[in-house]
Amino acid sequence: MRAFGPTIASAIATAVLATAPVEAAERISNDEYGFSVELPDGSPVCWGESGTHVHGVGTRLAGQDCAQPGPSLSLWADYNSAFLPDARHVLRYEGRCAGPKAAWARGEWRHAVGGLRTAMCHYERADGAVELVLIGQTTRTEGGWGKAEDKTPHIFHTVRLVTTKARYERDLEVFRRFVRSIRISPPR
């Protein structure tokens, strides 16, 4: 199992940094944000960084170069610094999911993100890509930044599939396995 946490920092302010391809399904964990997930066999590990530390992990569904655009899936976690009350509000905060596109998930996606109540959005981008976005929120803090935080979830976990119409059904099956592998635990 690969683990990363707040001690990993990078002078590179890029969105992703690749490592060697995963030879077998491998569980990747992040203690700071309290999650772990399995990447598909043979896929590159693409680290999601903010420039100071790792927020998430993803992979390419076509090709091995994390720096190149294309079909991908990812899990990103961040603190709820805007004090949004729930996952649906976080999704609405993301421009492309504003309005009625952001809804509480039903059916298979209802509690898909580590068992958390999940909000979802599905849309087609102007460049023809298709995105499916799932968000769950967890962990209330004790004390901290103020009264608002005491009443709102502390960390949100965003799971994203980006693909093409032609690949959607095939990539959706890989995404389902990826989402089912997510485990959420208290951050350390």
C-alpha positions in Angstrom: 0.0 0.0 0.0 1.3 3.5 -0.9 0.5 6.1 1.7 0.8 9.9 1.5 0.0 12.6 3.9 0.8 16.1 4.9 4.6 15.5 5.0 4.8 15.1 1.2 5.4 18.4 -0.4 6.5 19.5 -3.9 8.0 22.6 -5.3 6.2 21.8 -8.5 2.8 23.6 -8.6 1.3 21.2 -11.1 -2.0 19.4 -10.8 -0.6 15.9 -11.2 2.7 14.0 -10.9 3.1 10.5 -12.3 4.8 7.5 -10.8 5.3 4.0 -12.2 2.3 2.0 -13.5 0.4 -0.1 -11.0 1.2 -3.8 -11.8 -1.7 -5.2 -9.8 -4.6 -3.4 -8.1 -3.0 -1.4 -5.4 -4.5 0.5 -2.4 -3.4 4.1 -2.2 -4.1 5.9 1.1 -4.1 9.5 2.3 -4.0 10.0 6.1 -4.5 13.8 6.0 -7.9 13.5 4.2 -8.8 10.0 5.6 -9.3 8.0 2.4 -7.9 5.0 0.5 -8.8 3.7 -2.9 -7.6 1.0 -5.4 -6.3 1.9 -8.8 -6.9 -0.4 -11.8 -4.2 -2.9 -12.8 -1.5 -1.5 -15.1 -2.6 2.1 -14.8 -0.3 5.0 -14.0 -0.5 6.6 -10.5 -1.3 10.3 -11.0 -0.9 12.3 -7.8 -3.2 15.3 -7.3 -1.2 18.1 -5.7 -2.0 21.6 -4.7 1.6 22.7 -4.9 2.2 22.1 -1.2 0.8 18.6 -0.5 -1.2 15.7 -2.0 -5.0 16.0 -2.1 -5.8 13.0 -4.2 -4.9 10.4 -6.7 -6.2 9.3 -10.1 -5.2 7.5 -13.3 -5.5 7.7 -17.0 -7.8 5.3 -18.7 -6.0 5.6 -22.0 -2.2 6.0 -22.1 0.3 6.2 -19.4 1.2 9.9 -19.3 -0.6 11.8 -16.4 0.4 15.1 -17.9 -1.6 14.5 -21.1 -5.4 15.2 -21.3 -7.7 12.2 -21.9 -10.0 9.8 -20.3 -9.3 9.6 -16.5 -10.7 8.9 -13.1 -9.7 10.5 -9.8 -10.4 11.0 -6.1 -9.7 14.5 -4.7 -10.2 15.6 -1.1 -10.1 19.1 0.4 -11.2 21.0 3.5 -14.6 22.7 3.4 -13.1 26.2 3.9 -16.2 27.8 2.4 -18.3 26.2 5.1 -20.8 24.8 2.6 -23.6 22.8 4.4 -23.5 19.6 2.4 -22.1 17.8 -0.7 -24.8 19.1 -3.0 -23.9 22.6 -2.2 -20.2 21.8 -2.9 -21.2 20.4 -6.3 -23.3 23.6 -7.0 -20.2 25.6 -6.2 -18.5 23.9 -9.1 -19.6 26.0 -12.1 -20.6 23.3 -14.6 -22.8 21.6 -12.0 -24.7 24.7 -11.0 -28.5 24.6 -10.7 -30.5 21.5 -11.3 -27.5 19.4 -12.5 -26.4 19.1 -8.9 -28.6 16.6 -7.1 -28.6 14.0 -4.4 -27.6 10.7 -6.0 -30.1 7.9 -6.2 -29.7 4.2 -6.8 -26.2 2.8 -7.1 -24.6 6.2 -6.5 -26.7 7.1 -3.4 -23.9 6.4 -0.8 -21.2 5.6 -3.3 -18.4 7.7 -1.9 -17.2 5.6 1.0 -20.7 5.1 2.3 -21.4 8.8 2.6 -24.5 10.5 1.3 -23.5 11.4 -2.2 -24.3 14.3 -4.5 -23.8 13.9 -8.3 -23.6 15.7 -11.5 -23.4 14.4 -15.1 -22.7 16.7 -18.0 -21.1 17.0 -21.5 -18.4 19.6 -21.8 -18.0 21.9 -24.8 -15.0 19.9 -26.0 -17.2 16.7 -26.2 -15.9 15.1 -23.1 -18.4 13.5 -20.7 -18.0 14.0 -16.9 -19.6 12.2 -14.0 -18.9 13.9 -10.6 -19.7 12.4 -7.2 -19.1 14.2 -3.9 -19.4 13.1 -0.3 -18.6 15.1 2.8 -17.5 13.8 6.2 -15.9 14.6 9.5 -17.1 17.4 11.7 -14.4 19.1 13.7 -14.4 19.9 17.4 -13.6 23.6 17.8 -11.5 24.9 15.0 -12.2 27.9 12.8 -15.5 29.0 14.4 -19.2 28.4 14.8 -19.9 27.8 11.2 -17.5 24.9 11.0 -19.0 23.2 14.1 -22.2 22.7 12.0 -20.8 21.8 8.6 -18.9 18.8 7.3 -15.2 19.4 7.3 -13.8 17.5 4.3 -15.3 16.8 0.9 -14.2 13.9 -1.3 -14.8 14.4 -5.1 -14.7 11.4 -7.4 -14.6 12.2 -11.1 -14.8 10.3 -14.4 -13.8 12.2 -17.5 -14.2 10.3 -20.8 -15.7 10.4 -24.3 -19.1 9.4 -25.5 -17.6 6.5 -27.4 -15.7 5.2 -24.3 -18.4 6.0 -21.7 -19.9 2.6 -21.0 -16.5 0.8 -20.9 -15.0 3.5 -18.7 -18.1 3.6 -16.5 -17.4 0.0 -15.5 -13.8 0.8 -14.4 -15.2 3.8 -12.6 -17.7 1.7 -10.7 -14.9 -0.6 -9.4 -12.8 2.4 -8.5 -15.7 4.0 -6.5 -16.6 0.7 -4.8 -13.0 0.5 -3.5 -13.1 3.9 -1.7 -12.7 3.7 2.1 -13.2 6.8 4.3 -11.8 7.0 7.8 -11.1 9.8 10.2 -8.1 11.9 9.1 -5.0 11.9 11.2 
